[in-house]
Amino acid sequence: MPQARVHISEIREAGGLKPWLARQLHAEGARPILAPVQPKKPKPAKRSEHDEQALVIARADALAPSVPALRLLHAIPNGGHRTKATAGKLKAEGVRRGVPDLCLPVPMDGWHGLYVEMKAVGGKASPEQLEWHAALRSNGYRVELCVGADAAWQVICEYLGLAQTLRA
């Protein structure tokens, strides 16, 4: 067993009590009861749907002076948590559940415009959203479900026929 008396400097030199105790037990041939725990790798921070959508809008705003169609890209504020009073007012004004997050009302290649449903990694469309997607498509709009800002930006660039150099 480890010696009964030890000077604190020995523990400090060993890097702390656990490493010192492990060395002492190892020196005496003792085996640990539990396997050493491997430190967990930090997970990369996940961006929220809001963050992903804000990145798309920031890219569009940055390029809008040279690509005027991007000035028309706008958000449709359907999601988010609101008070009951605010939700009631918005419903009376015509806010509808399931409407896609972004709209680009620019006719291209036979489409009346483009709607983009934004999702963060791991997100999925609700039944109301899928119903809206089908209804919009049947009325001549292109609708895309995009996971992340990069996917949404690629769809927007492809829709507008922007050169590869303008893509993120």
N, C-alpha and C positions, 0 to 999 in steps of 0.2 A: 504494500500500500504506500501511498505518498507519505513523505516524511511529515511528522507532526508539526514541525515549525519550519516556516519558510519566510524569507524576507520579501517584502513587497517588490523590491527591485527585480527579483527573479521573475515574478509574475509579469511585471512591465516589460522586461526584456523578451519574454516569451510571446508578447502580443496580447496578453489578457489572461484571465483565469481559465477559460476553456482550453486555449492552446497549451497552457502550462500543465493543466491536469491531464490532457491527452498525452503529452510527452512523458509525464511521470508514469501513467498507466502503461504506455507503450514500452518504456524502459524496463518495466517489471514484467512484461509479457502478458499483461491483461488485454483481453479483447473487449471492444465496446459492445454494449448490449444492443444498441441501435446503430444502424448504418448512418454515416454522416449525412447531414442534410445539405443538398446542393442548393446554392442560392438561386432564386428564381431570376430569370432574365426579365428585365423591365419590358412591359408590353408597350408598343408604340401607342401614342395617344390617338384615340379615335376622334375623327371630326364629326360633328353633328350634321344633320341635314341642313340646318341653318347655315353652318360654316361652309358646307359644300356649295350651297346656292349663292352665298355671298361671294365666293370665289368666282363663280360664273359671271355674276353681275359686274364684279370688279374688272374682269378681263374684257367684257363687252364695253364697259365705260372707257377703258384705256384705248380700245381700238375704234370707238365710235367716230372720232374725228376723220379717220380714213375709210371707215366702212359705215356709211350713214344708216343702213338698215339696222345696225345694232342699237341705234338710239331708240328703236321701237320695242326692243326686248324689255319686258316688264314682268314683275311678280304679281301673282294673284294671292292675296293674303287670306287663305282659307284655314290654314293650320294654326297651331299654337293654343295655349291655355288663356282663357279669358274669363272675366266675371260673367255671371248669368245676365246681368243688365247689358253688358257690351255684346255678348253673344246674341241676345234678343234683338238689339238694334241692328246688328249686322245681318241677321236673318231677315229682318223686315226690309233691309236695303237690297236684298237679293243674293247674299253670300250663300253658296251651295256647297254641301259636303262633296268631296271627291274631285272637284275641278283641279286640273293639273297646276303645278306650282309656277311655271313660267310660260309666257306666251310671246311669240314673235309673229305679229300680224303682217307678214310679208308674203304675198303669193309667189310661189316658185314651182316650176316643173309640174304644173297641174294641181298643186296643193293650194288651198286658200290661206294657209298659214301653218305654223309649227307650235305645238304644245309640248312642254317637257315636264315630266313628273320626276322630281328629284328624290333620291333615296340615299341615305348614308349606308355604309357597308352593313349588311345584315338586315336592312329594311326590306319590306315587301309591300306591294300595293294592296289597299283595302278593296272589298267588293264594290263599294261606291266609286272608287277611283277606276276600277276596271270597267264599270258601266259607263262612266264618262268617256273613257278612252274609246270604247266601241262606238258610242254615239257621235263623238267628234270625228272619228275616222269615216263613219257612214255619211257624214256631211261634208267630206272633202278636206279634212284637216289631217296633217301628219301628226301623230302622237308617239312619243318615245319615252320609255321608262329608263332612266339613267341612274346608275349607282356611282355616285361621286362626281366631282366637278370635271374631271378629265373626260369622262364618258359624255357628259352633257355638252362640253365644249366641242368635242369631236363631232357630235351630231349637229350642232349649230353650224360649225364650219362646213361640214359636208352639205347641209341643207342650203346654205348661202353660196356654195361653190367657191369658198375661200381657198387660197393657195396654201399648200402645206407649210410654208414659212410662217403663216399667221397662226397656225395651230400651236397650242400650249405644248 
